[in-house]
Amino acid sequence: MQKRSFLVVTMFLIGMFLTGIYAQTITVSGSVTSKEMSDPLIGVNVLVKGTTNGTVTDLNGHYSITVGPDDVLVFSYISMQTVEEAVKGRKVIDVSMVSDTESLGEVVVTAMGIQRQSETLTYSAQTVGGSDVNDIKSVNMINSLQGKSAGLMITPNSTGAGGSSKILFRGNKSISGSNQPLIVVDGVPVMNSVSGAQVSSNYGGERDGGDVMSTINPDDIASITLLKGASAAALYGAVAANGAIMITTKSAQSGKVSINVSSNTTMETPMVLPEFQNTYGVSDNGTYSWGEKLASEAPNYAKEFYRTGFTTNNSISLAGGNENIQAYFSYGNVYSEGMTPSNTYRSHNLNSKVGFNVLKNIHIDFSAKYTNQYVKNQAAAGFLFNPLTGVYLFPRGEDWNYYKNNFEVYDESRGCNIQNWTNTGLQQYSNPYWTLNRQTPITDRHRYEFGGSIKWDITQDLNIQGRMRYERGEERWQHNLYASSIANLYPMGRMKDNRYFSDQLYGDVLLSYSHTFNDFLVSATAGSSFTKSKTAHVDLWAEGTQFTSPGNGNIYYPNIFTPNNYYGNMSVVGKNDNWNTEKRLNAVFATAQFGYKDGLFVDVSVRNDWSSALAYTESCSFFYPSIGGSFLLDRFVDMGKNVNLLKVRASYSIVGNDVPVFMSNLLYSLQSQGAITPPENAPFRTLKPEKTHSIEVGFDGTFFQNRLTMGLTYYKTNTKNQFFSVAAPYESGLRNRYVNAGNVQNQGFEFSAGWYQQFNDDFSWSTDLNLSYNDNKIVELVDDLPNGLTLTDFGGAKIILKKDGSYGDLYVRHIMRDENGRPMKDETTGNPIVSGDTTEDMIYAGNMNAKFNAGWSNTFHYKDFTLSFLIDGKFGGKVLSMTEATLDGWGVSKRTGDARNAGKVVVDGVEFDPKAWYTTTGASNFNSPYANEFYVYDATNVRLRELSLGYTFRNLFGVGKNLTAAIIGRNLFFFYKDAPMDPDVSAGTGNGVQGVDMFALPTSRSFGLNLKLNF
């Protein structure tokens, strides 16, 4: 009995003891967010101080951990200040982490997707977060980085939603090749576009084929690394001669399922419109506005034409998994109604990523993505097929609403409706509502991506990885014109139905090793890659008069756009075009890094490419190396508490730039009715790839307890073996021949600085400034071009490259002057005399590229409020407006009205009749001779690029389930500009078409609301 009682008492005491122990442990949960951006932080280490008990935050920044009531939790995260929180019996602890502003402590995704500590890099590389592109969204996500990085130039095309953007690192390097950087997603290069179509002339009728950036959902982006120099991107070889943009997308992490919802809605209005005169009426057969003074002021027809556009950008993502499998799925949708009537854009984006851990040391990833884009009535610069010519040039005082509501009338002879307008005989001047409704361009684009990777961690220091991605692009472009379009150029209509197809298969294998031997670090990666790309297109194009017999007419019935309605397809393969292309690029590469005491690093990399584009030449192979070093002074010298890190770095590299296909073995052209045309150029059997030699030196540092960060880089690049054509000897029977010559030099500096100030627990301020300067020089050209190389020609204004000149030098027609510099008059007409358009006749008007670029961003946090703004500017450079020249020539500009009110135009003491002056110096169409010199403006401008005011409703739907709402604005106003339009204008992404306004769609000013919700 005593034993039983003893046993009962003993068990009771043990139970009480265990209960007391259990009572001493509690489960603490919460969320960890960035105080600066209010975003959840993924993968934050949460550790009980002094123990190994810990966890990490999930995709929503949530965590849960069992602790004692008197324990202390330590929260640590890369680039954030470590936070310690005493539990004190609390069960919910939310933490807001503050950036230590030390980007030099970050893990950076470099070329080939290799992760490196930023302080070890020997070149400039900047990482920006996903919030930089998804807080104030642009339909093309890359536009959200305007003004946010030194040395990065982004100029969106004037084509609205779905359009592409010109991206430039450190100036133009290649004369005939691409100057765009390589786009890399999750370490793998992606296909930039399906068709490559771009606006390249002032004539009109061309289109913007889009780019890969507009297909990326900004809410899928975790981070972006900008590799600006050749050294940084050297491992990618020829395709990355102009740098690379490394995009890392979000992936799931172990933890519970999480859902994120984002919705962004903005309203758009024109930021800048031309200034019109509204007091002088119609003249010259219902065309120009050189008539008598109106009885009452005419309305502003441009304001009546544009509407308030709107764009919605919504996305939802679902992520979750455990230690063996992780999955991420997202769907994004964009719908936009542009500022021009009938312009719509729609896109759907589906993305999935699944990762598996096998046998603890093998990781497998699969990804799939589908994007659909539909664009109707996308704007395009130029005089033809552009509704803005009719809008801007409409005769003052005429009945706008009549032509708006009656843009077509019935024609009995053809049995169909035809265009109704003040003058239907001019090609460059059509009823804008006819253009929108009866000349409607439609693009339907599909992109498919499938990829995967497998990584085997052979040992802790050695791993091997293989990756592969296949991309397929399909595009249909329809541009059918109804009968009577373009000054009756198409009396029975025109059918154009084109299909484009692009494929790219990429694969690589990388073997990586890294180990630390006492004070020495050795890290090396070697591998091989291949890229196989194919393009094809099928064109249906038919036009002509009414068919009566074979050889007489081509169309049976007007406005029926099917191949059965046409006697013959008129599609031809151009002299410089091919209906099928195929290209292969193989490479081997290696890179190694040697470190000493975490303070001295040396990088060496080599790559060799074999390109099928060099077939039939002396060698299909080209080799290039790079070397660099960095030295962290603070690791070897005590520089005091106010110097946290100071690094100097230098690098030198050589990178090739590939050439187009079929240059070494030119193909014959297949014309209509089976005609075969030989090439006009000689095959280039001595072809060599361009090579860019790059030197880069700089320093990076953090100071004053990591509150101040600074970086300065000087670079110099020389791109040699430029590829372009020159006239062939007459006796050869060919028109042109190709040469390797020339040397384009770019040198400049990039400076960035940031300051973070935590005033108290509730109020903080961070500011970042970036500056860049680039000087371009044509060191060498070729002796066969004594008058230089004309890069682009815009009707009397030419971009001409000359030795000792610069890339982007503008030469223009001008008025003739006497020996005293006074304008000369034609004695018969009284008109000014305009020069010719040969190179010898033209004068230099400046360079189209800005010398200095700057961006200044500020973010203020007060409790849960966030205010941020970005000011950016370009200083120097010129912009040409063919729009303003034509407004003058047609008598609709404010200048012409003011001149008529004054009764004369006085130029350098010489008087002219206003009409005589402006109809001569101004333009009447796309090929009229006019004095371009008067329509070249200073491109310097400073604007408020972005503004955001937001508030985070924390724990609105539970612990860590927040709603962030922000009022946002973009392109709100200019602090300064001289040009009558937005100087940051671009017709296309090709070389030499930036800074030229040809009835371009005006830049939009947008306001809206951004909502983010995470469950």
Buried (B, 14 or more C-beta within 10 A) or exposed (E): EEEEEEEEEEEEEEEEEEEEEEEEEBEBBBBBBBBBBBBBBBBBBBBBEEEEBBBBBBBBBBBBBEBBBEBBBBBBBBBBBEBEBEBEEBEEBBBBBBBBBBBBBBEBBBBBBBEBBBBBBBBBBBBBBBBBBBBBBBBBBBBBBBBBBBBBBBBBBBBBBBBBBBBBBBBBBBBBBBBBBBBBBBBBBBBBBBBBBBBBBBBBBBBBBBBBBBBBBBBBBBBBBBBBBBBBBBBBBBBBBBBBBBBBBBBBBBBEBBBBBBBBBBBBBBBBBBBBBBBBBBBBEEBBBBBEEBEEEBBEBBEEBBBEBBBBBBBBBBBBBEEEBBBBBBBBBBBBBBBBBBBBBBBBBBBBBBBBBEEEEBBBBBBBBBBBBBBBBBBBBBBBBBBBBBBBBBBBBBEBEEBBEEBBEEBEEBEBBBBBBBBBEBBBBBBBBBBBBBBBBBBBBBBBBBBBBBBBBEEEEEBBBBBBBBBBBBBBBBBBBBBBBBBEEBBBBBBBBBBBBBBBBBBBBBBBBBEEEEEEBBBBBBBBBBBBBBBBBEBBBBBBEBBEEEEEBBBEBBBBBEEEBBBBBBBBBEBEEBEEBEBBBBBBBBBBBBBBEBBBBBBBBBBBBBBBBBBEBEEBEBEBBBBBBBBBBBBEEEBEEEBBBBBBBBBBBBBBBBBBBBBBBBBEBBBEEEEEEEBBBBBBEEBBBBBBBBBBBBBBBBBBBBBBBBBBBBBBBBBBBBBBBBEBEEEEEBBBBBBBBBBBBBBBBBBBBBBBEBEEEEEBBBBBBBBBBBBBBBEBBBEEBEEBBBBBBBBBBBBBBBBEBBBBBBBBBBBBBEEEEEBEBEEEEBBBBBBEBEBEBBEEBBBBBBBBBBBBBBBBBEEBBBBBBBBBBBBBBBBBBBBBBBBBBBBBBBBBBBBBEEEEBEBEEBEBBBBBBBBBBBBBBBEBBBBBBBBBBBBBBBBBBBBBBBBBEBBEEEBBBBBBBBEBBBBBEBEEBEBBBBBBBBBBBBBBBBBBBBBBBBBBBBBBBBBBBBB
